[in-house]
Amino acid sequence: MSLPVQFDERVRPDIVKRAVLSIQSKNRQPYGADPEAGLKHVTRWRKRNNAFRTQKGKGISRVPRKILLGRGEQFYSVGAESPNTRGGRTAHPPKAEKDFSEEINDKERRKAIRSAISATADESLVSEKHDYEGDLPLKTSGISDIEKTQELKAELEDLGLEDELERVSEKKVRGGKGANRGRKYRRKTGPLVVVAEDNGVKQAASNLPGVDVSVVDQLNAEKLAPGAEAGRLVVWTEKSLEKLEDEELFH
């Protein structure tokens, strides 16, 4: 079976990286401090010129203060609000309204996808990241209608991916505080199965570590080049290649 023209694209790691970073930037959650943090106390001493003799001329630092006790013209107060005071606001906190998204042109995005597709057929790039030796790209016709995990695993092993599935089955404990934040384990990235339509194969692959499934018209640079590095091991179904060529996807 001849390959679609998308596989003839020159591999451009720079454009692929830009497309992946654009996707990741738009998935970034807002992060910032409460705008009222450090400013929520009830009372405040508003300074006025010559209002009270205890303000000036006695070596008292001119920082924002809040009153703890008032007795006539005598006030007992502590510093507040200022970043150098206890319980005060942060000097330059991160702002939740900051926009981290990075835009990319549509033509550039489609070119990145074509470049990542072409990299899946490059044996030198794929062999650097995956435990597989053989002809690329991998093509099959018996995966689209699989609905059970064991059947999908057997089909991938028949394609020569037994060592690859063994490699991605291992997991390691993440170092640092991420282990306390729901990210205790790190998994390796395995093969990507591309189908023309999902008839249950996504559910079958959900229990295979490292194995992902995508419909051909829903491909993006991050799926084809995880970590912004082109050359992922991809298993294409014959119908997905036909759809890629007939509908001229990502042109």
Protein Blocks (a to p, Z undefined) as FASTA:
>chain_A
ZZdfklmpccdfklmmmmmmmmmmmmpccddddfkgoilcfbdcdddehkbmklgonlpa
cdddddfbdghjaccdddehiakbghiacfbdcdfkbcfbdcddfklmmmmmmmmmmmmm
mmklmmmmpccddddddddfklmmpcbfklmmmmmmmnopmmmmmmmmpccddehjklmn
opabccddddddddfbdchjmmmmmmmghiacddfklgcfklmmgghiahiacdddfklm
mmmmmnopaZZ
